């Protein structure tokens, strides 16, 4: 957030800055006008294979229509993302990931990334200020507003109708 970590004043996801997996600051304003899926990922989770496969499918199918996927590795759930940036990149390459990877972050607790604090505030669902597990997915409309939250158990392809609705809005 341009040096401001106060997620409570943010108007949209575009108010945030996150570090890419390569360590570069990325203003999320870069994604203005796109529909986003923001997801916390892990390489050693039971949900990993299906989620990476289906996130890739969604990205390949809808990238040309304006879908962007922002994946944030997280090691907060039973240490299922233990690798450093290089190891995460190697894993992603084996999975043929084309969507955007960001640095490993916390999604819960006082050290949670401000973007994730904002996402939870905007779409609390049943869990409120808590991400329950890896592969929690937030759908963001073209205006940078959180419109849906999907639990880990939701396979990405089950989000197709929701994604299409916002791509065609």
N, C-alpha and C positions, 0 to 999 in steps of 0.2 A: 504493500500500500504506500509506495513512495516514502518509505521510512516510518509510516504510521501503522502500528499494529492494532489500532482500535477498530476491531471488526464491527463494533456496534454502530459506527457512523457510516459504514459502507452502504451504498445505494444499489450495487450490483456486484457480480464477480469481477467486473472490469476494474474495480477499485483496488485490486490486489496484484501483487508481484510475487512470483514464485521462481525458484531456481530450477533450471533444466537439469537433467541428469548429468550434464556436462559442466554444471556450475554457473551457467549464465543466468543473469536476472532476466525474466520474461514478464513483461506487463501483460496481464490477461486481456487488456484492451485490444491486443493483437487478434483476439478471437471475436471481436464485435461483429454482429450480424450473422454469426454461426450458431447452430444448435450444438450444445456441448453435453457430453457425458463425462462427469468427473468421478473417478473411481479410485479407491485405495486397493493396491495390488500386493500380492506376495507370491514368491516362487515355490514355496513348499506347503501350500494349503491344499486341502482336498478339493476345493473349488477352482484351483489354478488352471488345469488343462482346459476345462469346458469354458471358463470365462475368457481366457486368452484367445482360444479358438473363435468363440462367438463375437468377442469384441473386434477381432480382426475382420470377421465376416461383415459385421455392421459397418466398420470403417470402409472396407472395400466397396460395399454396396452404396453407401450414402455420402462418401467424401465429396464427390462431385456436386452433390446437392447442398453441401454446407455443413455436414456433420464433422465435428472434431471430438476426439477422445483424449482426455487428459488423465494420465495414470500416475498415481502417487504411491510409490512403494512405501510400505509401513511394516515395522517389525514389532508392533505392540501386541500382536496376538500369537502367543506361544512361540515367539521368536521365529516366525515362518518366513521372514525376509532378512536373513542374517548377512547377506553379502554387501560389499561396498558397491559404489557406482559402477566400477568395471565389471564386477560379477553380475550385477543386475543387467547391464547392457549385453553381456554375453548370453545370458538367459533369454532376454528379449529377442536377440538376433536368432537364436535357435527356434523361437516361436514365430519368427517372421513378422515381428511387430513393426508396423508402419506409423502407428499413432504416437502422440507425444508423451514422452516419459519425463518425469520430474524427479528431483532429488528425494531421497528417503526422508520421510517426515513422521511426526506424531499426529494422530488424528483425534486423540483423547487427552485429557488432562491439561494442566496449566501450561505445558510446553507444546500444546497442539498448534499447528500452523494456523494463523489467523483466517485463512480462506476456509479451513475446515470448521473453525468455530462459527464462522458466518453461515456456512452451509447448514450446519445443525440448527442454528437459530432460525433460519428461514424455513426449514422443512423438518421440524422435530419428529414427526410421526410418534410412534409408540415409545421410542427410546430417548426422546428429548435430547439432552446434551451428551449423548453417548453413541459412538459408532460401535456396534455390537461385534463385528467381525470383519475379516478381509472381504473385499469385493462388494462393499456397500456402494451403490451407484446413485448419483444425483443427476437429474436431467435439467438442463438450463436452456431457457428459450433464447431467441435471437436478441433480446434486450438485456441479457445477462441476469435474468431473474430465475431463481430456483422454482421449478414447477412440479417436480416429482422426486420422490426418494424411493429407491428400491432396495430391499434387504439383500444380503449375501446370497440367499437361496434363490433369488430371481435370476434365471439364466438371461444373459444379454439379449438373445433373440426374442425373448418374451416382451421386450421393450419396443419392438418394431412399430406397433401401431401408435404408441405415444411419440416416438421419434418422428414418424411420418407426419403426425398431426402438427407438430411444431415446425418441421421443415416446410410444410405447405401453408403455414399461417401467414 
